[in-house]
Amino acid sequence: MGIAGPESTAKLVGRVLRPWLELGDTASRRGPRQRRLPCPSNYARGCAAVSILAGGLVALGSRRGAHGLASLLPADIDALESPTITAALGVQLLLFGGFRQSSQGWLRAASPPTSLQERVDLVAPTWKAGGRLDYSWPSSGSDPPVASAMDANDAPLSLFAAGAALADLGAGTTVQSLTRTLEGIGLRANDFDGAAREALVEMLTWRLPAASERLVLHDSADLALLALSFDATPDCRSLVDCSRPGPSNELLAATAREFVERRLSEHGQRVNVIAQWEVAAALRSLGGLPGGTRVIPIGTPGIFQNTAQIFEQMRQALQELDPAAACGHGPVGAGTISSRLLLLTHPDHLRRSLRIGETALAAGATAPCDGLKLGPPKLVPGLQPYRLDWSGHPRKGGGARRVAVQLGPPAGSTLDIYTGVSGRVHTSGHLREASWYSDPHGFFPDGSPQRWTHRREIWVAYEFWARAKGVATGVIAPPPA
């Protein structure tokens, strides 16, 4: 029997290892399994040894995944089954962990970040001052994006093109498969300190806090609906000079109107609306609201204000309108609290808005609530429960081009103010009918300068940075122990 030379040995190892490496997510979810591999008779002994080694590596990788990098990362994005979003997340995690891309691939930076704010800056979009990561959809228009070489002139890194390269390395569609690829590059759990690990939980968790999903609306007192805008256009210059408030904002206004009318009809309750001014302008174009409902616009036209700043103005408006509305009310059942505050946002903006809103309200409304002997402020989210797959589920098959099917509200919803809502919106120069549960699910290409609202893939990636920034700046408080 001949002895294999170096080249044939390498080919043999590759031939034997490949089937093990292609086990993919199965190994991580179910543990390694026995698999019979074809071995050439003249290499049987060596092949068997390599096969045993490969099985051990898969088993080790599976066990390490349970206690290594994967253990730091909530897996909520698995619900999307999106290779594009998963791979883009991988790029963000590498940057957040102190890696940089070079002509030799991803390398650990010579000077790793020493603070949470430094890590946040490493994944900041170019749309923000000092940002070096380009969140734009590639100009090639390919869907999904394709990998491209790094710009030799040190241009901003394209998130989705770099993500496509990670996808080619096997990033897959789950956090588990992604972490295997990242660990293969060299990223480790110890690349993230305590502050970064706490931030990662907030950044990657999309489910609402359990306590928020148990809240119910008060069934007799007046309610207050807090509505945040999502996109805006240059044609919206003020509350009264706003011919195109943004298609998402028009859909949010239709949702607010539908809820106000239904609550008045079914419960006899008045719902006052405190809305970011673009949504208030869209409500105005609908002819206002019935039943003596007040619409209080929030924000300053022409000046960008972040979510935390808008909530601070909403808190002040609430205290002037009805201080008691900002407070929680007594239990209505086992583990259930009622509230008079309802939060309306784009569904995919719901968790971050909820976390920032409760932080802002708690900071300023504690004294009035204590004086009234009521609980701390609570916001009832407009969709309970919320999951990333709220708009539908991927079709079977189709690979990276699978599309979502229209399913209506998620099964088991206890509150859903979005279902059944439709409205005429201005988008891409046309007037068209839109609803939340049909494509494009509230994402339109009209937002300017809010380009992060153009596509859902961009928005989900943008949320990673926005939540990290919220944690670093303190506008998102740590969750209660």
C-alpha positions in Angstrom: 0.0 0.0 0.0 1.5 3.4 -1.0 1.8 6.3 1.3 0.0 9.4 0.4 2.0 12.5 -0.3 1.2 16.0 1.2 -1.1 17.1 -1.6 -3.2 13.9 -1.7 -3.3 13.9 2.1 -4.7 17.4 2.1 -7.3 16.4 -0.4 -8.2 13.4 1.7 -8.6 15.5 4.9 -10.7 18.0 3.0 -12.8 15.2 1.5 -13.4 13.6 4.9 -13.9 16.8 6.9 -16.3 18.5 4.4 -19.3 16.3 5.2 -18.8 17.0 8.9 -18.5 20.7 8.4 -21.6 20.6 6.3 -23.6 19.3 9.2 -24.4 23.0 9.8 -27.0 23.8 12.4 -28.0 20.2 12.9 -25.0 19.5 15.0 -25.6 22.5 17.3 -29.3 21.9 17.7 -29.3 18.1 18.1 -25.7 17.3 19.0 -23.3 15.4 16.8 -24.6 12.3 15.1 -22.9 9.3 13.7 -22.4 9.5 10.0 -20.8 6.9 7.7 -18.2 8.4 5.5 -16.8 6.8 2.3 -13.1 6.0 2.7 -10.8 4.8 -0.1 -9.6 1.3 0.7 -5.9 2.3 0.5 -6.4 5.1 3.0 -8.8 3.4 5.3 -6.8 3.6 8.4 -5.9 7.3 8.0 -9.4 8.1 6.8 -11.0 6.5 9.9 -8.7 8.5 12.1 -9.6 11.8 10.4 -13.2 10.9 10.6 -13.0 10.3 14.3 -11.1 13.6 14.7 -13.8 15.4 12.7 -16.6 14.0 14.8 -14.8 15.2 17.9 -14.3 18.7 16.5 -18.0 18.9 15.7 -18.9 17.7 19.2 -16.5 20.2 20.7 -17.9 23.0 18.5 -21.4 22.1 19.6 -20.5 22.1 23.3 -18.4 25.3 23.0 -21.3 27.0 21.2 -23.5 26.4 24.2 -21.0 28.1 26.5 -19.0 30.4 24.3 -19.9 33.3 22.0 -23.4 31.9 21.3 -24.3 32.0 25.0 -24.0 35.8 25.0 -26.3 36.4 22.1 -30.1 36.2 22.2 -31.4 34.3 19.1 -34.5 36.3 18.4 -33.4 37.0 14.8 -33.6 33.3 14.0 -37.3 33.9 13.5 -36.6 35.8 10.3 -34.6 33.0 8.7 -32.7 35.7 6.8 -29.2 35.1 5.6 -28.8 38.7 4.7 -29.7 40.0 8.2 -27.8 37.3 10.0 -24.6 38.0 8.0 -24.9 41.8 8.5 -25.2 41.1 12.2 -22.0 39.1 12.0 -20.2 42.2 10.6 -21.5 44.4 13.4 -20.5 41.8 16.0 -16.9 41.7 14.6 -16.6 45.4 14.7 -18.3 45.7 18.1 -15.8 43.0 19.4 -12.8 45.0 18.2 -12.0 43.4 14.8 -11.4 45.3 11.6 -11.5 44.3 8.0 -8.3 44.3 5.9 -7.1 43.0 2.6 -6.1 39.9 4.6 -9.6 39.5 6.0 -10.9 40.1 9.5 -8.2 40.8 12.0 -8.2 41.7 15.7 -7.5 45.4 16.0 -4.1 46.4 17.5 -6.0 48.7 19.9 -9.3 47.1 21.0 -12.1 49.3 22.3 -11.9 50.1 26.0 -15.4 51.4 26.5 -18.9 50.7 25.5 -19.1 54.1 23.7 -16.0 53.2 21.6 -17.7 50.0 20.6 -20.9 51.9 19.6 -18.9 54.3 17.5 -17.4 51.3 15.6 -20.8 50.3 14.3 -22.2 53.8 13.8 -23.8 54.4 10.4 -22.3 56.9 8.0 -25.6 58.8 8.2 -24.5 59.9 11.7 -21.6 62.2 12.4 -18.4 60.3 12.4 -20.0 57.0 11.4 -17.7 54.6 9.4 -20.2 51.8 8.5 -22.3 52.3 5.4 -25.8 50.8 6.1 -27.0 51.7 2.5 -28.4 48.9 0.4 -25.7 48.2 -2.2 -26.1 50.4 -5.4 -25.9 47.2 -7.5 -29.4 46.6 -6.4 -28.8 42.9 -6.0 -31.2 41.2 -3.7 -29.7 39.6 -1.6 -26.4 41.7 -1.8 -23.3 40.2 -3.1 -19.8 40.3 -1.6 -17.4 43.0 -2.8 -13.8 43.8 -2.2 -12.8 46.3 0.4 -12.2 49.7 -0.9 -8.4 50.3 -1.1 -8.9 54.0 -0.3 -10.2 53.3 3.2 -13.8 54.2 2.3 -16.5 53.4 4.8 -17.2 49.7 5.0 -20.4 48.5 3.3 -22.3 46.6 5.9 -24.3 44.5 3.5 -21.5 43.8 1.0 -19.2 42.7 3.9 -22.1 40.6 5.2 -22.5 38.9 1.9 -18.8 37.8 2.2 -19.6 36.3 5.7 -22.6 34.6 4.2 -20.3 32.9 1.7 -18.3 31.6 4.7 -21.4 29.9 6.0 -22.9 32.4 8.4 -26.3 30.8 7.7 -29.6 32.0 9.1 -29.3 31.4 12.9 -27.3 32.9 15.7 -25.8 29.4 16.3 -24.5 29.0 12.7 -23.3 32.6 12.7 -21.3 32.2 15.9 -19.5 29.2 14.4 -18.4 31.3 11.5 -17.3 34.2 13.8 -15.4 31.9 16.1 -13.7 30.5 13.0 -12.5 34.0 12.2 -11.3 34.4 15.8 -14.0 36.3 17.7 -14.4 35.0 21.2 -16.7 35.6 24.1 -13.9 37.3 26.0 -13.7 40.0 23.3 -16.7 41.5 25.1 -16.4 42.9 28.6 -19.3 43.1 31.1 -20.7 46.3 29.8 -20.6 45.1 26.2 -22.3 41.8 27.2 -25.1 43.6 28.9 -25.5 45.8 25.8 -25.6 42.7 23.5 -28.6 41.4 25.3 -30.5 44.6 24.7 -29.3 44.9 21.2 -30.3 41.4 20.1 -33.5 41.0 22.1 -36.6 41.7 20.1 -39.3 40.2 22.3 -41.0 42.6 24.6 -40.3 42.4 28.3 -42.7 39.9 29.9 -44.2 42.5 32.2 -45.1 44.7 29.2 -46.9 41.8 27.5 -49.1 41.3 30.7 -50.3 44.9 30.8 -53.9 45.7 29.8 -55.6 48.9 29.0 -57.8 50.5 31.6 -61.4 49.8 30.5 -63.2 53.0 31.8 -61.0 56.0 32.3 -59.8 58.2 29.4 -56.7 56.8 27.6 -53.7 58.6 26.1 -52.2 57.2 22.9 -48.5 58.1 22.4 -47.6 57.9 18.7 -44.1 58.1 17.4 -43.3 58.9 13.7 -41.2 56.6 11.6 -40.3 58.4 8.4 -40.8 61.9 7.0 -40.2 63.7 3.7 -38.9 67.1 2.7 -42.5 67.9 1.7 -43.5 67.9 5.4 -42.2 71.3 6.7 -44.7 72.0 9.5 -47.9 70.8 11.0 -50.0 72.9 8.5 -47.5 72.7 5.5 -47.2 68.9 5.2 -48.5 67.6 1.9 -46.4 64.4 2.2 -45.9 63.5 5.9 -44.3 60.1 5.0 -46.2 56.9 4.1 -45.4 55.2 7.3 -46.7 58.2 9.2 -49.9 58.2 7.2 -50.3 54.5 8.1 -49.7 55.3 11.7 -52.3 58.1 11.6 -54.8 55.7 10.1 -54.0 53.2 12.9 -54.5 55.9 15.6 -57.8 57.0 14.1 -59.1 53.4 13.9 -58.2 52.8 17.5 -59.8 56.0 18.7 -63.1 55.3 16.9 -63.2 51.7 18.0 -62.5 52.5 21.7 -65.2 55.2 21.7 -67.7 52.9 20.1 -67.0 49.8 22.1 -66.1 51.2 25.5 -67.3 54.8 25.5 -63.8 55.9 26.2 -62.1 59.0 24.9 -58.6 58.6 23.7 -56.4 61.7 23.6 -53.5 61.5 21.2 -50.0 62.8 21.9 -48.3 62.4 18.5 -44.9 63.3 17.0 -45.7 66.2 14.7 -45.5 64.3 11.4 -48.2 61.8 12.6 -50.2 64.7 13.9 -50.0 66.3 10.5 -51.2 63.1 8.9 -54.1 63.0 11.3 -55.0 66.5 10.4 -55.1 65.6 6.7 -57.6 62.8 7.7 -59.9 65.4 9.1 -59.1 65.0 12.8 -60.6 62.7 15.4 -64.1 62.2 16.7 -65.5 62.4 20.2 -63.8 65.6 21.4 -60.4 63.9 21.2 -57.4 66.2 21.5 -54.4 65.8 19.3 -51.3 67.3 20.8 -48.3 67.6 18.4 -44.8 66.9 19.8 -41.5 67.9 18.3 -40.0 70.8 16.4 -40.4 70.8 12.6 -37.1 71.1 10.8 -35.1 69.8 13.8 -34.2 66.2 14.2 -35.0 64.9 17.7 -34.3 61.4 18.9 -36.7 59.1 20.6 -35.6 60.0 24.1 -36.1 63.7 23.4 -39.6 63.1 22.0 -40.6 61.1 25.0 -39.4 63.8 27.4 -41.8 66.2 25.6 -44.6 63.7 25.7 -44.0 63.3 29.4 -44.4 67.0 29.9 -47.6 67.1 27.7 -49.0 64.2 29.7 -48.5 66.0 33.0 -50.3 69.1 31.7 -53.1 67.1 30.1 -53.8 64.5 32.9 -51.1 63.6 35.4 -52.9 60.5 36.5 -52.8 59.1 32.9 -49.0 58.7 33.2 -49.3 56.3 36.2 -49.9 52.6 36.5 -53.2 51.4 38.0 -54.1 48.6 40.3 -53.9 44.9 39.5 -56.9 43.5 37.5 -55.9 39.9 37.9 -53.0 37.6 38.8 -49.8 39.4 37.7 -51.8 41.8 35.5 -51.6 45.6 35.7 -53.8 48.1 33.8 -52.6 51.3 32.3 -54.1 54.3 30.6 -51.1 54.8 28.2 -51.0 53.1 24.8 -47.8 53.1 22.7 -48.2 53.3 18.9 -45.1 53.0 16.7 -44.1 51.0 13.6 -44.2 47.4 15.0 -40.5 47.0 14.5 -39.8 50.2 16.4 -41.9 49.0 19.4 -39.3 47.4 21.7 -36.8 50.2 21.6 -39.5 52.9 21.9 -41.0 51.0 24.9 -37.7 50.7 26.7 -36.8 54.4 26.1 -40.3 55.6 26.9 -40.5 53.8 30.2 -37.1 55.1 31.2 -38.1 58.6 30.3 -41.5 58.5 32.0 -40.1 56.8 35.2 -37.5 59.5 35.5 -39.9 62.4 35.5 -43.3 61.1 36.6 -42.5 59.3 39.8 -43.5 62.1 42.2 -47.0 62.7 40.7 -47.7 59.0 40.7 -46.6 58.7 44.3 -48.8 61.6 45.3 -51.8 59.9 43.7 -50.8 56.6 45.3 -50.6 55.0 41.9 -47.9 52.8 40.4 -45.0 53.9 38.2 -45.7 54.8 34.5 -46.5 51.8 32.3 -46.8 51.8 28.5 -49.1 49.2 26.9 -47.5 48.2 23.6 -49.8 48.2 20.6 -49.0 44.6 19.8 -48.9 41.9 22.4 -46.9 39.7 22.0 -44.5 41.2 19.5 -42.1 38.9 17.7 -39.9 39.6 14.7 -42.0 37.4 12.5 -45.2 39.4 13.4 -45.8 40.1 9.7 -45.8 36.5 8.5 -43.6 33.5 8.2 -41.1 32.6 5.5 -42.3 30.3 2.8 -40.8 26.8 2.6 -37.9 26.7 0.2 -36.8 29.5 -2.0 -33.4 29.9 -0.3 -32.3 33.5 0.3 -35.2 34.8 -1.8 -38.0 33.3 0.3 -40.7 35.8 0.9 -43.2 36.3 3.8 -46.8 35.3 3.3 -49.7 37.3 4.6 -50.9 35.7 7.9 -52.7 38.5 9.7 -52.1 39.1 13.4 -49.8 36.6 15.2 -51.5 33.6 16.9 -52.2 34.2 20.6 -52.3 38.0 20.3 -53.9 39.7 23.3 -53.8 43.1 21.8 -53.2 44.1 18.2 -54.2 47.6 17.1 -52.6 47.1 13.7 -54.8 44.4 12.2 -57.6 45.5 9.9 -56.0 48.9 9.4 -55.4 50.2 5.9 -55.0 53.6 4.4 -54.0 55.6 1.3 -50.4 56.6 1.5 -48.1 58.7 -0.8 -45.1 56.7 -1.8 -42.7 56.9 -4.8 -44.9 59.5 -6.5 -48.1 57.5 -6.3 -51.1 57.2 -4.0 -51.5 53.5 -3.0 -53.4 51.4 -0.4 -51.2 50.1 2.3 -51.6 48.0 5.5 -49.3 46.6 8.1 -49.9 42.9 7.2 -49.0 43.2 3.5 -45.8 44.1 1.8 -43.8 46.2 2.4 -45.1 46.1 6.1 -44.7 49.8 6.7 -41.3 50.2 5.1 -41.1 52.7 2.2 -38.3 54.3 0.2 -39.5 57.8 0.8 -38.0 58.7 4.2 -35.4 61.5 4.1 -33.1 61.9 5.9 -34.4 58.7 7.7 -32.9 56.3 5.1 -32.8 53.6 7.8 -36.6 53.2 7.3 -36.4 52.3 3.6 -36.0 48.5 4.0 -36.6 46.1 6.8 -33.1 44.6 6.4 -31.6 48.1 6.9 -33.9 48.8 9.9 -33.1 45.6 11.8 -29.3 46.3 11.4 -29.8 50.0 12.3 -31.6 48.9 15.5 -28.4 47.1 16.6 -26.5 50.4 16.7 -29.4 52.5 18.0 -30.0 50.2 21.0 -26.3 50.1 21.7 -26.2 53.9 21.7 -29.3 53.9 24.0 -27.6 51.7 26.5 -24.3 53.6 26.3 -26.0 57.0 26.8 -28.4 55.9 29.5 -31.6 56.5 27.7 -32.3 52.8 28.0 -32.1 51.8 31.6 -31.0 48.3 32.6 -34.0 46.0 32.9 -35.2 45.3 36.4 -33.6 42.3 38.1 
